[in-house]
């Protein structure tokens, strides 16, 4: 661990759901000591589960999420959505809504470098966790605030999930089909992991700045602004030309053919995207069909205008081949293509396995499973799984005694008063 890039950096993790936990995990993967601050008195929905203690009836209507479909004795430690972003972290419990809990929290701040949170802005305000308070405990602390719409202006206190941001940014509209009602467009949470990556980068940059200047700062990031770079064409077209793009489905404003086409097998599909004349020539060599010489498909603009006819012909060709076969035929000619895979096929994909992407992680309550691994490979400081998905309160002894220096009497009192624990309070269902 000493060789990892962020070794020696301590991060307070006050994150929920997806964007924040993903950011914190990446910092932990880079060697930071990430301490997740939790409370036995409060259950954050969609973080350690939909409910703290779900019944079988609840699970019947809500799909998977637990190993073998069983929530077990401590469901919050078995929830896959949390565990997939829970590795390499520590967890402590304290109720900061009570004065003695806030004092414990302040002591933790005084020996930490970064605090990252992604609640709605007014939640931190109500708790009294402000930059001014944090600076009084640690003048050079870095405070990363992740939210739906940012820490200023009209939408500051709005509750936001990626789905609502997706709609308000127009992303769900662009993903729709001309003949499809918007109610049929599936939800997307792509904004969340995107912001997680951006926040981790911003925190590393702020740490670099602090190393040079000795000064901390506030980082204000949001889902809405963070996702704009993922769909620049539509916004720049409107900005420069006053033109609304409209729904595209699987098509592209420039490339043609571009789409997902049926291939050999039951409900098997392949994605193909051809950019420009050079790739079109490669596509024609791979397909080796007379229709590729049709003058309607002779240049990019004409291919765009005749996409319906082109898609039908491409679909007839792909239907005679398996998805991977199409991929290899086209990739050999420099054309982007790949089969549509389900979860089982993704786990079995030879490329991901050859690169060692899947990593084995173990945890006492949830067992041992393959998890998505690291986003980067580093030749000198490769990330490793140092510990599996963290259980709630797993590191209370370490944090309270070693990090904060709390003695036996105070520790036992905090246990008795419900600050320290590994189970949610009985009233939390």
C-alpha positions as CSV (number, residue, x, y, z in Angstrom):
1,X,0.0,0.0,0.0
2,X,2.9,2.4,0.7
3,X,3.7,2.5,-3.0
4,X,0.2,3.5,-4.1
5,X,-0.2,7.1,-5.4
6,X,-2.5,8.3,-2.6
7,X,-0.8,6.4,0.3
8,X,-0.9,8.6,3.4
9,X,-4.1,10.5,2.4
10,X,-7.1,10.1,4.6
11,X,-10.6,10.6,3.1
12,X,-13.8,11.0,5.0
13,X,-16.5,9.3,2.9
14,X,-20.0,10.7,3.5
15,X,-21.5,9.5,0.2
16,X,-24.7,7.7,-0.8
17,X,-26.1,5.8,-3.8
18,X,-23.6,5.8,-6.7
19,X,-21.6,8.9,-7.8
20,X,-20.1,9.5,-4.4
21,X,-19.3,5.9,-3.4
22,X,-17.8,5.4,-6.8
23,X,-15.5,8.4,-6.4
24,X,-14.5,7.3,-2.9
25,X,-13.7,3.7,-4.1
26,X,-11.4,5.1,-6.8
27,X,-9.5,7.1,-4.2
28,X,-9.3,4.0,-2.0
29,X,-8.0,2.0,-5.0
30,X,-5.3,4.6,-5.4
31,X,-4.2,4.0,-1.8
32,X,-6.1,6.6,0.2
33,X,-7.4,5.5,3.6
34,X,-11.1,6.1,3.0
35,X,-13.3,6.1,6.1
36,X,-17.0,5.7,5.4
37,X,-18.9,7.5,8.1
38,X,-22.2,5.7,8.8
39,X,-24.9,5.8,11.4
40,X,-26.8,3.0,13.1
41,X,-29.7,5.5,13.6
42,X,-30.2,6.4,10.0
43,X,-30.6,4.3,6.8
44,X,-29.8,6.0,3.5
45,X,-32.1,4.5,0.9
46,X,-30.5,3.0,-2.2
47,X,-27.1,2.9,-0.6
48,X,-27.0,-0.2,1.6
49,X,-30.3,-1.4,0.2
50,X,-33.8,-0.2,-0.6
51,X,-34.7,-1.1,3.0
52,X,-32.5,-2.0,5.9
53,X,-34.6,-5.2,6.6
54,X,-36.4,-6.2,3.4
55,X,-39.1,-8.9,3.6
56,X,-39.3,-11.7,1.0
57,X,-42.4,-10.0,-0.4
58,X,-40.4,-6.8,-1.0
59,X,-37.7,-8.8,-2.8
60,X,-40.2,-10.6,-4.9
61,X,-41.2,-7.4,-6.6
62,X,-37.8,-5.7,-6.7
63,X,-35.5,-8.2,-8.3
64,X,-32.1,-9.3,-7.2
65,X,-29.4,-7.5,-5.2
66,X,-28.5,-10.1,-2.7
67,X,-26.4,-13.3,-3.0
68,X,-28.7,-16.2,-3.8
69,X,-31.6,-13.8,-3.4
70,X,-31.3,-14.0,0.4
71,X,-30.9,-10.8,2.4
72,X,-29.4,-12.7,5.3
73,X,-28.9,-11.6,8.9
74,X,-27.4,-8.3,7.9
75,X,-28.9,-7.3,4.5
76,X,-27.0,-4.0,4.5
77,X,-23.7,-5.9,4.2
78,X,-25.0,-8.1,1.4
79,X,-26.5,-5.5,-1.0
80,X,-24.7,-5.8,-4.3
81,X,-25.2,-2.2,-5.3
82,X,-23.2,-1.1,-2.3
83,X,-20.7,-3.8,-2.3
84,X,-19.6,-3.2,-5.9
85,X,-18.3,0.2,-4.8
86,X,-17.3,-0.9,-1.3
87,X,-13.8,-2.4,-1.6
88,X,-10.7,-1.0,0.0
89,X,-12.7,1.2,2.4
90,X,-13.1,1.4,6.2
91,X,-16.4,2.0,8.0
92,X,-17.1,3.6,11.3
93,X,-20.5,4.5,12.8
94,X,-21.4,7.7,14.7
95,X,-24.6,9.7,14.9
96,X,-23.6,13.3,14.0
97,X,-27.1,14.6,14.7
98,X,-26.3,14.4,18.4
99,X,-23.7,16.8,20.0
100,X,-21.4,14.1,21.2
101,X,-21.5,12.5,17.8
102,X,-20.6,15.8,16.1
103,X,-17.6,16.2,18.4
104,X,-16.4,12.8,17.4
105,X,-16.8,13.8,13.7
106,X,-14.9,17.0,14.2
107,X,-12.0,15.0,15.7
108,X,-12.0,12.8,12.6
109,X,-11.9,15.9,10.4
110,X,-8.9,17.3,12.3
111,X,-6.8,14.3,11.2
112,X,-8.1,14.0,7.7
113,X,-7.2,15.5,4.3
114,X,-10.4,15.2,2.3
115,X,-14.2,15.1,2.9
116,X,-16.4,13.9,0.0
117,X,-20.2,14.0,0.1
118,X,-23.0,13.8,-2.4
119,X,-26.2,14.7,-0.5
120,X,-28.5,17.5,-1.5
121,X,-26.9,20.7,-0.5
122,X,-29.3,21.6,2.3
123,X,-28.7,18.2,4.0
124,X,-25.1,19.2,4.9
125,X,-26.3,22.7,5.9
126,X,-28.8,21.2,8.4
127,X,-26.2,18.9,9.8
128,X,-23.8,21.8,10.3
129,X,-21.2,20.3,8.0
130,X,-20.0,23.5,6.2
131,X,-16.6,24.5,4.8
132,X,-16.2,27.1,7.6
133,X,-16.7,24.4,10.3
134,X,-14.4,22.0,8.5
135,X,-11.6,24.6,8.2
136,X,-11.8,25.3,11.9
137,X,-10.9,21.7,12.5
138,X,-8.4,21.4,9.6
139,X,-7.5,24.6,7.8
140,X,-6.1,22.8,4.7
141,X,-8.9,20.3,4.2
142,X,-10.4,19.6,0.8
143,X,-14.2,19.6,0.7
144,X,-15.6,17.8,-2.3
145,X,-19.4,18.5,-2.8
146,X,-21.2,16.4,-5.4
147,X,-24.8,17.1,-6.2
148,X,-27.4,17.1,-8.9
149,X,-27.3,20.7,-10.0
150,X,-24.4,22.3,-8.1
151,X,-23.9,24.2,-4.9
152,X,-25.2,27.5,-6.2
153,X,-28.3,29.0,-7.9
154,X,-32.0,28.1,-8.1
155,X,-31.8,24.2,-8.2
156,X,-29.2,24.0,-5.3
157,X,-31.5,22.2,-2.9
158,X,-33.3,20.0,-5.4
159,X,-33.3,16.3,-4.9
160,X,-31.8,14.6,-7.9
161,X,-31.3,11.1,-9.2
162,X,-29.5,10.4,-12.4
163,X,-32.8,9.6,-14.1
164,X,-34.2,13.0,-13.5
165,X,-31.0,14.7,-14.6
166,X,-31.0,12.5,-17.7
167,X,-34.5,13.8,-18.7
168,X,-33.8,17.4,-17.9
169,X,-30.5,17.4,-20.0
170,X,-32.4,16.0,-23.0
171,X,-30.3,12.8,-23.0
172,X,-33.4,10.5,-22.7
173,X,-35.0,12.4,-25.6
174,X,-31.9,12.0,-27.8
175,X,-31.8,8.2,-27.0
176,X,-35.5,7.8,-28.0
177,X,-36.7,6.6,-31.4
178,X,-38.8,8.8,-33.8
179,X,-41.8,6.3,-33.5
180,X,-41.4,5.8,-29.8
181,X,-43.3,7.5,-27.0
182,X,-40.9,8.9,-24.3
183,X,-42.5,6.7,-21.7
184,X,-40.9,3.7,-23.4
185,X,-37.3,5.1,-23.2
186,X,-35.4,3.2,-20.5
187,X,-33.8,5.1,-17.7
188,X,-30.1,5.8,-17.5
189,X,-27.7,6.3,-14.6
190,X,-24.7,7.0,-16.7
191,X,-24.4,10.4,-15.1
192,X,-23.5,9.0,-11.8
193,X,-20.3,7.0,-12.6
194,X,-19.2,9.8,-14.9
195,X,-19.4,12.3,-12.0
196,X,-17.6,9.8,-9.8
197,X,-14.6,9.7,-12.1
198,X,-14.6,13.5,-12.5
199,X,-14.7,14.0,-8.8
200,X,-11.8,11.7,-8.1
201,X,-9.8,13.5,-10.7
202,X,-10.7,16.9,-9.1
203,X,-9.7,15.7,-5.7
204,X,-6.3,14.4,-6.9
205,X,-5.8,17.8,-8.5
206,X,-6.7,19.6,-5.3
207,X,-4.3,17.5,-3.3
208,X,-1.6,18.4,-5.8
209,X,-2.4,22.0,-5.4
210,X,-2.4,21.7,-1.6
211,X,1.1,20.0,-1.7
212,X,2.4,23.1,-3.6
213,X,0.6,25.8,-1.7
214,X,-0.5,24.4,1.6
215,X,-4.1,25.4,1.0
216,X,-7.3,23.4,0.8
217,X,-10.4,24.3,-1.1
218,X,-14.0,23.5,-1.9
219,X,-14.8,21.4,-5.0
220,X,-18.3,21.9,-6.4
221,X,-19.3,19.3,-9.0
222,X,-22.7,18.2,-10.3
223,X,-24.3,15.5,-12.4
224,X,-25.8,18.0,-14.9
225,X,-22.6,19.7,-15.8
226,X,-20.5,16.6,-15.6
227,X,-22.5,14.8,-18.2
228,X,-22.6,17.5,-20.9
229,X,-19.3,16.3,-22.5
230,X,-21.0,13.0,-23.3
231,X,-23.3,14.6,-25.9
232,X,-21.7,17.7,-27.2
233,X,-22.8,17.5,-30.8
234,X,-26.5,18.2,-30.1
235,X,-25.8,21.3,-27.9
236,X,-23.1,22.8,-30.2
237,X,-25.3,22.3,-33.2
238,X,-28.0,24.3,-31.5
239,X,-25.5,26.9,-30.2
240,X,-24.0,27.4,-33.6
241,X,-26.9,26.7,-36.0
242,X,-30.0,27.0,-33.9
243,X,-30.9,23.5,-35.0
244,X,-32.6,20.9,-32.7
245,X,-31.2,17.4,-33.3
246,X,-34.3,15.3,-32.5
247,X,-34.4,11.7,-31.5
248,X,-31.7,9.4,-33.0
249,X,-32.3,5.9,-31.6
250,X,-29.2,3.9,-32.4
251,X,-28.2,6.2,-35.2
252,X,-25.5,8.9,-35.4
253,X,-25.7,12.4,-36.8
254,X,-22.7,11.6,-39.1
255,X,-22.0,7.9,-39.4
256,X,-24.0,5.5,-41.6
257,X,-24.6,2.7,-41.4
258,X,-24.9,3.0,-37.6
259,X,-27.1,0.8,-35.5
260,X,-27.7,-2.5,-33.9
261,X,-28.6,-5.3,-36.3
262,X,-30.0,-8.8,-35.8
263,X,-27.5,-11.6,-36.3
264,X,-27.5,-15.4,-36.3
265,X,-29.1,-16.9,-33.1
266,X,-32.1,-16.3,-30.8
267,X,-32.3,-12.6,-30.0
268,X,-28.7,-12.0,-31.0
269,X,-27.6,-8.6,-32.2
270,X,-24.5,-6.8,-33.3
271,X,-23.5,-3.1,-33.3
272,X,-21.9,-1.5,-36.4
273,X,-20.7,2.1,-36.9
274,X,-19.2,3.2,-40.2
275,X,-17.5,6.6,-40.3
276,X,-16.5,8.2,-43.6
277,X,-15.5,6.8,-46.9
278,X,-12.4,4.9,-45.9
279,X,-14.3,2.9,-43.3
280,X,-17.1,2.4,-45.8
281,X,-14.6,0.8,-48.2
282,X,-13.5,-1.5,-45.5
283,X,-17.1,-2.4,-44.7
284,X,-17.7,-3.2,-48.4
285,X,-14.7,-5.5,-48.5
286,X,-15.9,-7.4,-45.5
287,X,-19.5,-7.7,-46.7
288,X,-18.6,-8.4,-50.4
289,X,-22.2,-7.9,-51.5
290,X,-23.3,-6.2,-54.8
291,X,-25.6,-3.8,-53.1
292,X,-22.6,-2.0,-51.5
293,X,-21.9,-0.6,-55.0
294,X,-25.3,1.1,-55.2
295,X,-24.9,4.8,-56.0
296,X,-27.3,5.7,-53.2
297,X,-24.5,4.6,-50.8
298,X,-21.7,6.3,-52.7
299,X,-20.8,9.0,-50.2
300,X,-21.5,9.8,-46.5
301,X,-24.3,12.3,-47.2
302,X,-26.1,9.9,-49.5
303,X,-25.8,7.1,-47.0
304,X,-27.3,9.3,-44.4
305,X,-30.2,10.1,-46.6
306,X,-30.9,6.5,-47.4
307,X,-30.3,5.0,-44.0
308,X,-33.6,3.1,-44.0
309,X,-32.7,1.2,-47.1
310,X,-29.1,0.7,-46.0
311,X,-30.2,-0.6,-42.6
312,X,-32.4,-3.3,-44.2
313,X,-29.6,-4.5,-46.4
314,X,-27.1,-4.5,-43.5
315,X,-29.6,-6.4,-41.4
316,X,-30.0,-9.1,-44.0
317,X,-26.2,-9.6,-44.2
318,X,-25.7,-9.7,-40.4
319,X,-28.6,-12.2,-39.9
320,X,-26.5,-14.8,-41.7
321,X,-23.5,-14.4,-39.3
322,X,-22.9,-14.7,-35.6
323,X,-22.1,-11.6,-33.6
324,X,-18.5,-12.2,-32.9
325,X,-18.0,-13.3,-36.5
326,X,-19.3,-9.9,-37.7
327,X,-17.1,-8.2,-35.3
328,X,-13.9,-9.9,-36.5
329,X,-14.8,-9.5,-40.1
330,X,-15.4,-5.8,-39.8
331,X,-12.6,-5.1,-37.3
332,X,-10.1,-6.7,-39.7
333,X,-11.1,-3.9,-42.1
334,X,-10.9,-1.1,-39.6
335,X,-14.7,-0.8,-38.9
336,X,-16.0,-0.5,-35.3
337,X,-18.3,-3.5,-34.5
338,X,-19.2,-5.7,-31.6
339,X,-21.9,-8.1,-30.5
340,X,-24.6,-7.2,-28.0
341,X,-23.8,-9.2,-24.8
342,X,-25.8,-10.0,-21.7
343,X,-24.2,-10.2,-18.3
344,X,-23.1,-13.8,-18.6
345,X,-21.4,-13.1,-21.9
346,X,-19.6,-10.0,-20.6
347,X,-18.2,-12.1,-17.7
348,X,-17.0,-14.6,-20.3
349,X,-15.6,-12.1,-22.8
350,X,-12.1,-13.1,-23.7
351,X,-10.7,-9.5,-23.8
352,X,-11.9,-8.5,-20.3
353,X,-10.6,-11.8,-18.9
354,X,-7.2,-11.6,-20.7
355,X,-6.7,-8.2,-19.1
356,X,-7.6,-9.5,-15.7
357,X,-10.5,-7.0,-15.3
358,X,-12.6,-9.2,-13.0
359,X,-11.3,-9.4,-9.5
360,X,-12.2,-11.7,-6.7
361,X,-13.5,-10.0,-3.5
362,X,-14.5,-11.6,-0.3
363,X,-16.6,-10.4,2.6
364,X,-17.8,-12.4,5.7
365,X,-21.5,-11.6,5.2
366,X,-21.8,-11.7,1.4
367,X,-19.2,-14.4,0.5
368,X,-16.7,-14.4,-2.4
369,X,-17.7,-13.2,-5.9
370,X,-16.2,-11.7,-9.0
371,X,-16.5,-7.9,-9.2
372,X,-15.6,-5.3,-11.8
373,X,-12.0,-4.4,-11.3
374,X,-9.9,-1.3,-11.8
375,X,-10.4,1.4,-14.4
376,X,-6.7,1.8,-15.0
377,X,-3.5,-0.2,-15.1
378,X,-0.3,1.4,-13.7
379,X,3.1,-0.2,-14.4
380,X,4.7,1.1,-11.1
381,X,1.8,1.4,-8.8
382,X,-0.9,-1.1,-9.8
383,X,-4.1,-1.0,-7.7
384,X,-4.9,-4.1,-5.8
385,X,-7.8,-5.5,-3.7
386,X,-6.6,-4.9,-0.2
387,X,-9.9,-5.7,1.4
388,X,-13.4,-6.7,0.2
389,X,-16.6,-4.7,0.4
390,X,-16.7,-3.0,3.8
391,X,-19.3,-4.0,6.4
392,X,-21.0,-1.4,8.4
393,X,-19.0,-0.5,11.5
394,X,-16.3,-3.0,10.6
395,X,-13.5,-0.6,11.6
396,X,-15.0,1.1,14.7
397,X,-12.2,-0.3,16.9
398,X,-9.5,0.9,14.5
399,X,-11.0,4.4,13.9
400,X,-12.0,5.2,17.4
401,X,-9.0,3.8,19.2
402,X,-6.1,4.1,16.7
403,X,-7.1,7.1,14.6
404,X,-8.9,9.2,17.3
405,X,-7.2,7.8,20.4
406,X,-10.4,7.2,22.3
407,X,-10.0,5.2,25.5
408,X,-12.0,2.3,26.8
409,X,-14.5,4.2,29.0
410,X,-15.5,6.7,26.3
411,X,-15.6,3.9,23.7
412,X,-18.0,1.8,25.8
413,X,-20.2,4.8,26.5
414,X,-20.5,5.4,22.7
415,X,-21.5,1.8,22.3
416,X,-24.2,2.1,25.0
417,X,-25.6,5.2,23.5
418,X,-25.9,3.8,20.0
419,X,-23.1,5.6,18.2
420,X,-20.9,2.6,17.8
421,X,-22.4,-0.6,16.4
422,X,-22.7,-3.0,13.4
423,X,-26.5,-3.2,13.2
424,X,-29.1,-0.6,12.4
425,X,-31.3,0.3,15.4
426,X,-34.4,-1.9,15.8
427,X,-36.8,0.9,14.7
428,X,-35.2,1.1,11.2
429,X,-37.0,-1.3,8.9
